Amino acid sequence: MKRIIAFITVVVVSLGIMGWTSPDLLKNVRLGLDLKGGFEILYEASPLEGGGAVTRESLLKTAQSLEDRANKLGTSEPEVTTEGTNRIRLKLAGVTDEATVRKTMKEPASLTFRSKDGTEKNPNDYNKIEMVGTDFVENGAKLEYTQMNEPVVSIKVKDKEKFAEVTKRLLGKPLAIYMNDQLISAPVVQAVLTDGSAQISVGGDLNEAKELRDQINLGALPLKLTEKYSQSVGATLGMQSLQQTIEAGLIASAFILLFMIGMYRVPGLIASLTLIIHTWLLILVFVWADFTLTLPGIAALILGVGMAVDANIITNERIHEEIRTGKSIMSAVKAGDKHSLRTVLDSNITTIIVAAVMYWFGTGAVKGFALVLIVEIVLSIATNVYLSRFLLNLLLKAGKLSKPKYFGVKERDIRAL
């Protein structure tokens, strides 16, 4: 009786939680550009001036600069990723004005050092540009520490005389640092600097010092972005793709569940329940981990469901074979579970390995496909292997599955030992 109560509790609680949370979870799933509609651009980065090189730091900071500009355009959750050594992929959902995006995005990061020109109109504005990013030595900004162990940013300029003139004129006054018209620091000139180098204090904040170092280095080597590829997906087309995919998935799932129940009876019914739990858990992971659902991700989801169904079929067919040999129901289930487990795990683990390689070496949609597939398989092992066996054994040990017909096996197919 306790096992029956445990079985009913697991089923009722699972269905209740899924029914209660599913509407909100589905609303919170973040859709990719191919489902929601939007604009995607792949840029190739190169130095603005000849003789330079694209460093990893400059590429990452340029990507960050692109994301900041995209946010100012009002796009929802822009996705900016680096690829290889010199490429940046930008995805903007819900974009309507592609011309503005193209113009704004490809402008190089603009680093300027400014002073107050003292005009009566804007006496407190830093509106006079004293130096620009290319006046500084490429990758010349370094993180250093004073004798008091305070982090500072050391910089080097190309023209010592120009720097000396600026620091002499602004002695005791601030020399503000701007990145793309945004004030990032306003250090006060403490001395006339004639050797072409200086140290900028950030008040002991290590993170601020690192950020300032990276931004100065980015401004010293601004990258030119060349558009290599772009695609535009209309919101209507994206939603049509999503609706058609959902409809096809629901129809296919209904056929799968009916097939499982028709072929394997009670184990098929349990397998159908665990498949539903498996899908719900995947949606939960998408929302909690803030994954983006794309068409490749849906393809991985379908493949994962297929593998989950396959795991159930392998196990239940093995149980069928054991029952047909004349074994008792308990012995047949134990033998079927034991002999099928290795086959199912081998299949899933090898697929995880392949997906891990795809994720490691792939980019863009390939990585998304691989990641969803890995999550799918892990959840499938937890639900469609272990949870389904746990529920089946609860009923079996409660004495409620004593006849072969509950497993979809006819009496005439059983061979005497």
ABEGO torsion letter per residue (X at the ends): XAAAAAAAAAAAAAAAAAAAAAAAAAAABBBBAAAAEEBBBBBBBBBABBGBBBBAAAAAAAAAAAAAAAAAAGBBGBBBBBBEAABBBBBBBGBABAAAAAAAAABBBBBBBBBBAGBAABAABBABBABBAAABBBGABBBBBBAAGBBBBBBBBABAAAAAAAAAAABGBBBBBBBGGBBABBBBBABBBAAGBBBBBAGGBAAAAAAAAAAAAAAABBBBBBBABBBBBBAAAAAAAAAAAAAAAAAAAAAAAAAAAAAAEAAAAAAAAAAAAAAAAAAAAAAAAGBBBBAAAAAAAAAAAAAAAAAAAAAAAAAAAAAAAGBBAAAAAAAAAAAAAAAAAAAAAAAAAAAAAAAAABBEAAAAAAAAAAAAAAAAAAAAAAAAAAAAAAAAAAGABABAAAAGBBAAABBBX
